Amino acid sequence: MVLTEKKRILVADAEILNLATLIGTLKDDYHVVVAKDSVEVFKQLKKNRIDMVLLDTKLPGIDGFEICRQLKADKQTQEIPVIFITAQNSFTGEEKGFEVGAVDYIVKPFNAPTVTVRIKNQLKLSAAIQELKRLNQLALDANPNTSLPGNNSLLNEIQRVVTNKEDVCVVYADLDYFKSYNDTYGFARGDDVIIFTANVIKVALRVAGCADSFLGHIGGDDFVFVVPTEKCTVIAEEISRRIDLGIVEFYSAEDIERGYVVAINREGEERHHPLVSLSMGAVDLSQRKKTTALEVIDICTEMKKTAKKQQGSNVLICKRH
């Protein structure tokens, strides 16, 4: 069973009793970090991944309203939902709270079960909004041939798993001898091979229980997918098996019988090109920690080039520390 990580809530209040009350209310369901003034608020935001901020309006230094305004003006923190929990019970205070970007305004003394439900609802709403934004970005970035996420989504996903230090493998898959196939059979048939390849990877991910894993199409005949480290080899082998079995459907009986395509190069010379296969280069991030998406892509590209030296579909995984 996969356990969902608890959300992390930052509680900012100058009064120890108020902090203790909120900690007691939230500690069973969330990770709670605290701040007693504006300086500590920004320190905690830099130190921790924060999912929600609970702010008093009156804090030493910058008041809660100005803190919220600054959070909403910063691209790094503007998506974090802010709830004011304050003794300032006035229409002007509540109006100002929403004006600076808060999602809720709760007046002390509060009812603990009610506060818990309101926090839970705002976290669910925030997660839904982020998912809608993600899906919209994927749609805008989608490859027109396969409808899979493109370059920007790929870079964002790799950077995310690198930043979060997730135990995953990033796999770069590239069709071999695809140009000679296009030259012989035409671009329309070539597009069919690309769609076939995308579907093979999708099926292999689903069979392995990884249907939700990231799969991107970065153009041409290149794909990238991200899977749990322990399932990478099984998935790659299943993809290789399905590619080698199914690719023959895209060739003439004559080419299948002889096992290669005959093509004439620019010099008028006859060349023999093997049937299309799939080479995959991967990096195991559970063993090799990197800091940027570009570093990961460079290693995958190196592995893929080496994999291409072998016949047929195959994978080469970099597990060096």
Kinemage of the C-alpha trace (Angstrom):
@kinemage 1
@onewidth
@group {chain A} dominant
@subgroup {mainchain}
@vectorlist {calphas} color= white
{ca met a 1} P 0.000 0.000 0.000
{ca val a 2} L 1.318 3.453 -0.924
{ca leu a 3} L 1.189 5.918 1.958
{ca thr a 4} L 0.411 9.541 1.113
{ca glu a 5} L 2.872 11.985 2.624
{ca lys a 6} L 1.344 14.362 5.131
{ca lys a 7} L 0.881 17.959 4.046
{ca arg a 8} L 3.106 20.501 5.783
{ca ile a 9} L 1.397 23.528 7.361
{ca leu a 10} L 3.218 26.630 8.581
{ca val a 11} L 1.517 28.254 11.592
{ca ala a 12} L 2.548 31.849 12.314
{ca asp a 13} L 1.422 33.384 15.609
{ca ala a 14} L 3.212 35.456 18.249
{ca glu a 15} L 1.260 33.913 21.149
{ca ile a 16} L 2.566 30.603 22.532
{ca leu a 17} L -0.909 29.520 23.670
{ca asn a 18} L -2.350 30.079 20.204
{ca leu a 19} L 0.506 28.089 18.628
{ca ala a 20} L -0.028 25.240 21.084
{ca thr a 21} L -3.767 25.179 20.351
{ca leu a 22} L -3.262 25.017 16.584
{ca ile a 23} L -0.498 22.414 16.872
{ca gly a 24} L -2.779 20.248 19.002
{ca thr a 25} L -5.580 20.635 16.455
{ca leu a 26} L -3.449 19.766 13.421
{ca lys a 27} L -0.610 17.460 14.525
{ca asp a 28} L -2.446 14.169 13.916
{ca asp a 29} L -3.181 14.954 10.267
{ca tyr a 30} L -0.360 17.279 9.180
{ca his a 31} L 3.292 18.122 9.684
{ca val a 32} L 3.247 21.434 11.558
{ca val a 33} L 6.053 23.997 11.557
{ca val a 34} L 5.811 27.251 13.490
{ca ala a 35} L 6.929 30.865 13.279
{ca lys a 36} L 6.576 33.599 15.908
{ca asp a 37} L 7.374 36.568 13.676
{ca ser a 38} L 7.701 37.595 10.036
{ca val a 39} L 11.411 36.761 9.861
{ca glu a 40} L 10.763 33.173 10.941
{ca val a 41} L 7.905 32.876 8.417
{ca phe a 42} L 10.223 33.529 5.474
{ca lys a 43} L 12.974 31.333 6.966
{ca gln a 44} L 10.569 28.402 7.248
{ca leu a 45} L 9.349 28.937 3.693
{ca lys a 46} L 12.915 28.716 2.413
{ca lys a 47} L 13.757 25.739 4.610
{ca asn a 48} L 10.633 23.586 4.085
{ca arg a 49} L 8.173 22.667 1.373
{ca ile a 50} L 5.036 24.328 2.724
{ca asp a 51} L 1.535 23.344 1.566
{ca met a 52} L -0.436 25.950 3.529
{ca val a 53} L 0.200 28.982 5.736
{ca leu a 54} L -1.954 29.869 8.748
{ca leu a 55} L -1.305 33.518 9.605
{ca asp a 56} L -2.214 35.793 12.473
{ca thr a 57} L -2.730 39.360 11.313
{ca lys a 58} L -0.621 40.771 14.137
{ca leu a 59} L 3.000 39.587 14.128
{ca pro a 60} L 6.244 41.250 15.220
{ca gly a 61} L 7.917 42.980 12.293
{ca ile a 62} L 5.790 42.801 9.153
{ca asp a 63} L 2.110 42.156 9.904
{ca gly a 64} L 0.207 39.198 8.499
{ca phe a 65} L -1.471 41.189 5.736
{ca glu a 66} L 1.864 42.347 4.322
{ca ile a 67} L 3.345 38.845 4.644
{ca cys a 68} L 0.452 37.455 2.605
{ca arg a 69} L 0.818 40.204 0.006
{ca gln a 70} L 4.527 39.383 -0.399
{ca leu a 71} L 3.838 35.663 -0.659
{ca lys a 72} L 1.333 36.246 -3.450
{ca ala a 73} L 3.773 38.537 -5.286
{ca asp a 74} L 6.529 35.887 -5.297
{ca lys a 75} L 6.373 33.175 -7.999
{ca gln a 76} L 7.952 30.685 -5.592
{ca thr a 77} L 5.183 31.035 -2.993
{ca gln a 78} L 2.165 32.540 -4.776
{ca glu a 79} L 0.415 29.162 -5.137
{ca ile a 80} L 0.525 28.383 -1.393
{ca pro a 81} L -2.952 28.890 0.139
{ca val a 82} L -3.011 31.330 3.062
{ca ile a 83} L -5.646 31.318 5.813
{ca phe a 84} L -5.832 34.083 8.403
{ca ile a 85} L -6.597 32.898 11.943
{ca thr a 86} L -6.900 36.044 13.999
{ca ala a 87} L -8.656 37.822 16.858
{ca gln a 88} L -9.272 40.792 14.548
{ca asn a 89} L -13.026 40.403 14.130
{ca ser a 90} L -14.041 43.155 11.762
{ca phe a 91} L -15.412 43.494 8.257
{ca thr a 92} L -12.464 45.682 7.248
{ca gly a 93} L -9.960 43.083 8.492
{ca glu a 94} L -11.721 40.264 6.677
{ca glu a 95} L -12.018 42.363 3.508
{ca lys a 96} L -8.308 43.217 3.641
{ca gly a 97} L -7.407 39.564 4.216
{ca phe a 98} L -9.142 38.432 1.026
{ca glu a 99} L -7.849 41.476 -0.836
{ca val a 100} L -4.206 40.507 -0.211
{ca gly a 101} L -4.837 36.950 -1.417
{ca ala a 102} L -6.002 34.799 1.508
{ca val a 103} L -8.386 31.910 0.770
{ca asp a 104} L -10.150 32.054 4.165
{ca tyr a 105} L -10.459 34.229 7.270
{ca ile a 106} L -11.121 32.546 10.624
{ca val a 107} L -11.803 34.501 13.829
{ca lys a 108} L -10.514 33.440 17.266
{ca pro a 109} L -11.679 31.797 19.412
{ca phe a 110} L -12.399 29.089 16.882
{ca asn a 111} L -14.066 25.690 16.877
{ca ala a 112} L -11.325 23.101 16.263
{ca pro a 113} L -13.371 20.613 14.178
{ca thr a 114} L -14.657 23.446 11.969
{ca val a 115} L -11.147 24.788 11.417
{ca thr a 116} L -9.909 21.294 10.541
{ca val a 117} L -12.617 20.874 7.895
{ca arg a 118} L -11.971 24.326 6.403
{ca ile a 119} L -8.242 23.612 6.165
{ca lys a 120} L -8.887 20.215 4.584
{ca asn a 121} L -11.273 21.720 2.027
{ca gln a 122} L -8.840 24.463 1.042
{ca leu a 123} L -6.010 21.946 0.610
{ca lys a 124} L -8.245 19.803 -1.623
{ca leu a 125} L -9.240 22.870 -3.634
{ca ser a 126} L -5.604 23.931 -3.985
{ca ala a 127} L -4.609 20.437 -5.172
{ca ala a 128} L -7.460 20.409 -7.702
{ca ile a 129} L -6.432 23.805 -9.084
{ca gln a 130} L -2.816 22.694 -9.433
{ca glu a 131} L -3.905 19.519 -11.228
{ca leu a 132} L -6.032 21.533 -13.652
{ca lys a 133} L -3.082 23.818 -14.357
{ca arg a 134} L -0.842 20.798 -14.902
{ca leu a 135} L -3.305 19.196 -17.314
{ca asn a 136} L -3.733 22.466 -19.174
{ca gln a 137} L 0.034 22.819 -19.528
{ca leu a 138} L 0.300 19.241 -20.773
{ca ala a 139} L -2.383 19.937 -23.365
{ca leu a 140} L -0.593 23.067 -24.575
{ca asp a 141} L 2.731 21.213 -24.701
{ca ala a 142} L 1.366 17.999 -26.235
{ca asn a 143} L 2.951 16.430 -29.288
{ca pro a 144} L 0.457 16.698 -32.184
{ca asn a 145} L 1.143 13.133 -33.365
{ca thr a 146} L 0.778 11.205 -30.111
{ca ser a 147} L -0.853 13.808 -27.796
{ca leu a 148} L 1.863 12.999 -25.239
{ca pro a 149} L 3.524 15.771 -23.185
{ca gly a 150} L 6.390 17.552 -24.958
{ca asn a 151} L 9.747 19.107 -24.082
{ca asn a 152} L 8.674 21.627 -21.436
{ca ser a 153} L 6.632 19.087 -19.499
{ca leu a 154} L 9.483 16.599 -19.736
{ca leu a 155} L 12.043 19.023 -18.308
{ca asn a 156} L 9.662 20.007 -15.514
{ca glu a 157} L 9.001 16.373 -14.588
{ca ile a 158} L 12.679 15.414 -14.524
{ca gln a 159} L 13.544 18.493 -12.486
{ca arg a 160} L 10.745 17.604 -10.072
{ca val a 161} L 11.990 14.056 -9.414
{ca val a 162} L 15.581 15.320 -9.128
{ca thr a 163} L 14.595 18.028 -6.634
{ca asn a 164} L 12.494 15.600 -4.593
{ca lys a 165} L 15.278 12.970 -4.703
{ca glu a 166} L 12.839 10.286 -5.851
{ca asp a 167} L 14.023 6.707 -6.395
{ca val a 168} L 13.163 6.511 -10.086
{ca cys a 169} L 14.729 5.711 -13.419
{ca val a 170} L 14.544 8.203 -16.260
{ca val a 171} L 14.512 6.343 -19.594
{ca tyr a 172} L 15.264 7.860 -23.008
{ca ala a 173} L 13.907 5.703 -25.855
{ca asp a 174} L 14.854 6.208 -29.516
{ca leu a 175} L 13.915 4.189 -32.612
{ca asp a 176} L 16.808 2.672 -34.588
{ca tyr a 177} L 16.907 2.822 -38.422
{ca phe a 178} L 13.787 4.980 -38.442
{ca lys a 179} L 15.113 7.361 -41.111
{ca ser a 180} L 15.658 4.516 -43.572
{ca tyr a 181} L 12.120 3.300 -42.814
{ca asn a 182} L 10.716 6.766 -43.576
{ca asp a 183} L 12.745 6.998 -46.754
{ca thr a 184} L 11.422 3.629 -47.945
{ca tyr a 185} L 7.816 3.610 -46.760
{ca gly a 186} L 7.007 7.320 -46.469
{ca phe a 187} L 6.244 9.709 -43.624
{ca ala a 188} L 2.629 8.615 -43.194
{ca arg a 189} L 3.718 5.038 -42.451
{ca gly a 190} L 6.486 6.465 -40.287
{ca asp a 191} L 3.882 8.286 -38.196
{ca asp a 192} L 2.101 4.952 -37.745
{ca val a 193} L 5.318 3.440 -36.361
{ca ile a 194} L 5.688 6.356 -33.915
{ca ile a 195} L 2.109 5.937 -32.672
{ca phe a 196} L 2.700 2.178 -32.372
{ca thr a 197} L 5.802 2.851 -30.260
{ca ala a 198} L 3.913 5.241 -27.971
{ca asn a 199} L 1.165 2.667 -27.489
{ca val a 200} L 3.662 -0.098 -26.732
{ca ile a 201} L 5.237 2.003 -23.965
{ca lys a 202} L 1.801 2.869 -22.547
{ca val a 203} L 0.794 -0.808 -22.463
{ca ala a 204} L 4.062 -1.851 -20.808
{ca leu a 205} L 3.603 0.826 -18.127
{ca arg a 206} L 0.034 -0.295 -17.498
{ca val a 207} L 0.992 -3.984 -17.294
{ca ala a 208} L 3.634 -3.119 -14.687
{ca gly a 209} L 1.127 -1.147 -12.611
{ca cys a 210} L 2.668 2.181 -13.619
{ca ala a 211} L -0.087 3.600 -15.820
{ca asp a 212} L 0.236 6.975 -14.063
{ca ser a 213} L 3.980 7.238 -14.691
{ca phe a 214} L 5.188 10.135 -16.811
{ca leu a 215} L 5.566 9.447 -20.541
{ca gly a 216} L 6.662 12.225 -22.876
{ca his a 217} L 7.263 12.529 -26.622
{ca ile a 218} L 10.055 15.008 -27.295
{ca gly a 219} L 9.686 15.024 -31.059
{ca gly a 220} L 10.438 12.735 -33.965
{ca asp a 221} L 10.953 9.187 -32.734
{ca asp a 222} L 12.253 10.046 -29.240
{ca phe a 223} L 10.349 9.271 -26.030
{ca val a 224} L 11.139 9.677 -22.328
{ca phe a 225} L 9.416 7.966 -19.412
{ca val a 226} L 9.984 7.997 -15.647
{ca val a 227} L 9.305 4.858 -13.592
{ca pro a 228} L 10.103 3.481 -10.116
{ca thr a 229} L 13.637 2.088 -10.015
{ca glu a 230} L 12.538 -1.418 -9.040
{ca lys a 231} L 10.299 -1.722 -12.114
{ca cys a 232} L 12.545 -0.178 -14.756
{ca thr a 233} L 14.182 -3.360 -16.058
{ca val a 234} L 10.910 -5.296 -16.267
{ca ile a 235} L 9.186 -2.438 -18.106
{ca ala a 236} L 12.078 -1.914 -20.537
{ca glu a 237} L 12.256 -5.633 -21.336
{ca glu a 238} L 8.491 -5.749 -21.940
{ca ile a 239} L 8.762 -2.754 -24.286
{ca ser a 240} L 11.637 -4.392 -26.183
{ca arg a 241} L 9.701 -7.634 -26.549
{ca arg a 242} L 6.563 -5.926 -27.831
{ca ile a 243} L 8.475 -3.655 -30.244
{ca asp a 244} L 10.396 -6.550 -31.827
{ca leu a 245} L 7.249 -8.671 -32.141
{ca gly a 246} L 4.989 -5.934 -33.492
{ca ile a 247} L 7.274 -3.975 -35.804
{ca val a 248} L 6.999 -6.612 -38.555
{ca glu a 249} L 3.404 -5.502 -39.155
{ca phe a 250} L 4.764 -2.307 -40.713
{ca tyr a 251} L 6.935 -4.041 -43.337
{ca ser a 252} L 6.266 -5.822 -46.596
{ca ala a 253} L 6.436 -9.620 -46.642
{ca glu a 254} L 9.599 -9.398 -48.748
{ca asp a 255} L 11.427 -7.165 -46.263
{ca ile a 256} L 10.318 -9.351 -43.351
{ca glu a 257} L 11.598 -12.510 -45.059
{ca arg a 258} L 15.070 -11.133 -45.715
{ca gly a 259} L 15.204 -9.214 -42.410
{ca tyr a 260} L 16.260 -5.860 -43.803
{ca val a 261} L 15.270 -3.013 -46.122
{ca val a 262} L 17.128 -2.381 -49.373
{ca ala a 263} L 17.680 1.318 -50.086
{ca ile a 264} L 19.740 3.268 -52.595
{ca asn a 265} L 21.884 6.073 -51.178
{ca arg a 266} L 22.751 9.372 -52.875
{ca glu a 267} L 25.711 7.792 -54.620
{ca gly a 268} L 23.441 5.192 -56.207
{ca glu a 269} L 24.810 2.428 -53.988
{ca glu a 270} L 22.625 -0.276 -52.516
{ca arg a 271} L 22.456 -0.335 -48.722
{ca his a 272} L 20.838 -2.832 -46.354
{ca his a 273} L 19.104 -1.394 -43.290
{ca pro a 274} L 17.898 -3.615 -40.410
{ca leu a 275} L 14.282 -3.537 -39.298
{ca val a 276} L 13.326 -0.807 -36.828
{ca ser a 277} L 14.108 -1.513 -33.181
{ca leu a 278} L 14.147 0.590 -29.997
{ca ser a 279} L 17.234 1.547 -27.998
{ca met a 280} L 16.778 2.830 -24.453
{ca gly a 281} L 19.267 4.638 -22.248
{ca ala a 282} L 18.419 5.177 -18.587
{ca val a 283} L 19.809 6.625 -15.378
{ca asp a 284} L 18.909 5.218 -11.973
{ca leu a 285} L 18.434 8.251 -9.703
{ca ser a 286} L 18.296 6.053 -6.611
{ca gln a 287} L 22.003 5.367 -7.193
{ca arg a 288} L 23.175 8.452 -9.049
{ca lys a 289} L 21.957 11.695 -7.504
{ca lys a 290} L 21.907 14.704 -9.840
{ca thr a 291} L 20.836 18.311 -9.387
{ca thr a 292} L 19.458 19.335 -12.780
{ca ala a 293} L 17.268 17.847 -15.499
{ca leu a 294} L 19.928 18.565 -18.124
{ca glu a 295} L 22.479 16.412 -16.277
{ca val a 296} L 20.016 13.523 -16.275
{ca ile a 297} L 19.267 13.923 -19.979
{ca asp a 298} L 22.997 13.978 -20.814
{ca ile a 299} L 23.541 10.648 -19.024
{ca cys a 300} L 20.471 9.100 -20.681
{ca thr a 301} L 21.748 10.222 -24.078
{ca glu a 302} L 25.153 8.651 -23.377
{ca met a 303} L 23.510 5.370 -22.334
{ca lys a 304} L 21.233 5.394 -25.378
{ca lys a 305} L 24.158 5.841 -27.777
{ca thr a 306} L 25.867 2.816 -26.238
{ca ala a 307} L 22.632 0.787 -26.384
{ca lys a 308} L 22.364 1.531 -30.112
{ca lys a 309} L 25.569 -0.439 -30.723
{ca gln a 310} L 23.688 -3.633 -29.840
{ca gln a 311} L 21.298 -5.421 -32.201
{ca gly a 312} L 17.556 -5.377 -31.610
{ca ser a 313} L 15.600 -3.523 -28.955
{ca asn a 314} L 17.406 -3.194 -25.634
{ca val a 315} L 18.048 -0.994 -22.596
{ca leu a 316} L 21.209 0.156 -20.854
{ca ile a 317} L 20.802 1.573 -17.330
{ca cys a 318} L 23.448 3.738 -15.663
{ca lys a 319} L 23.659 2.768 -11.968
{ca arg a 320} L 27.018 4.318 -11.169
{ca his a 321} L 27.161 6.416 -7.999
